[in-house]
Amino acid sequence: MSVPLRQFQLERYFAAGMVPLIPAAYFIHGPVMDALLTVALTLHIHWGVQGVIQDYARPFVIGDVAAKAARAGVYVITATLLAGLLHFNTNDVGITKAFELVFSL
């Protein structure tokens, strides 16, 4: 089995595993659920943005330097997202409680 096929299958299994995680996060609040949701959302978004960059920011289309910069930008975005969500979870109410507060308006 090739590496891209394995990664595709892993992404699909992971996305299917997120289906019960999202509703569970609505009912279960706490640091463990916040951490699980943070990692799950970050990985899901990383894989999605990486797929878009692989499809549309090819060296043939935008040049070698811009394609490498776009690929590096994916990791910068992912690291920034993860750091921001972890900071929000530890120094504020957390993701699950924040969604509850938004939906209670």
C-alpha positions in Angstrom: 0.0 0.0 0.0 1.4 3.4 -1.0 1.9 6.2 1.5 -0.7 8.6 -0.1 -3.3 5.9 0.0 -2.5 5.2 3.7 -2.7 8.9 4.5 -6.0 9.1 2.7 -7.4 6.2 4.6 -6.2 7.6 7.9 -7.8 11.0 7.1 -11.1 9.2 6.3 -11.0 7.1 9.6 -10.1 10.2 11.5 -13.0 12.2 10.0 -15.4 9.4 10.8 -14.1 9.4 14.4 -14.8 13.1 14.7 -18.5 12.5 14.0 -19.3 11.4 17.6 -16.7 13.7 19.1 -18.5 16.9 18.0 -21.8 16.1 19.7 -20.0 14.7 22.7 -18.2 18.0 23.1 -21.5 19.7 23.5 -22.4 17.7 26.6 -19.0 17.1 28.1 -17.0 20.1 29.2 -13.5 20.0 30.6 -9.8 20.1 29.7 -9.6 16.6 28.3 -12.5 17.2 25.9 -11.0 20.6 25.0 -7.6 19.0 24.3 -9.2 16.2 22.1 -11.2 18.8 20.2 -8.2 21.0 19.7 -6.1 18.2 18.3 -8.9 16.8 16.2 -9.8 20.2 14.7 -6.2 21.2 14.1 -5.4 17.9 12.3 -8.6 18.0 10.2 -7.9 21.6 9.2 -4.3 20.9 8.4 -5.1 18.0 6.2 -7.8 20.0 4.4 -5.5 23.1 3.7 -2.7 20.8 2.7 -4.9 19.1 0.2 -5.9 22.5 -1.3 -2.3 23.6 -1.5 -1.2 20.3 -3.1 -4.0 20.7 -5.7 -3.7 24.3 -6.6 -0.3 25.5 -5.6 1.8 23.2 -7.8 5.2 24.3 -9.0 4.0 24.1 -12.6 1.2 26.7 -11.9 2.8 29.2 -9.5 6.5 28.4 -9.7 8.9 26.5 -7.5 9.6 29.2 -4.9 5.9 30.1 -4.4 4.9 26.4 -4.2 7.5 25.8 -1.5 6.4 28.9 0.4 2.8 27.8 0.1 3.7 24.4 1.6 5.6 26.0 4.4 2.7 28.3 5.0 0.4 25.3 5.7 2.7 24.4 8.6 2.8 28.0 9.9 -1.0 28.2 9.8 -1.3 24.8 11.6 1.2 25.7 14.3 -0.5 29.1 14.8 -3.9 27.5 15.0 -2.7 24.8 17.5 -0.9 27.4 19.7 -3.9 29.7 19.7 -6.4 27.0 20.6 -4.1 25.6 23.3 -3.7 29.2 24.7 -7.5 29.7 24.6 -8.0 26.3 26.4 -5.5 27.0 29.2 -6.0 30.8 29.7 -9.8 31.2 29.0 -12.9 29.1 29.3 -11.9 26.5 26.7 -13.5 25.6 23.3 -16.4 23.5 24.6 -17.5 26.1 27.1 -17.0 28.9 24.6 -19.4 27.2 22.1 -21.9 26.7 24.9 -21.7 30.4 25.8 -22.2 31.4 22.1 -25.2 29.1 21.6 -26.8 30.4 24.9 -27.1 33.9 23.5 
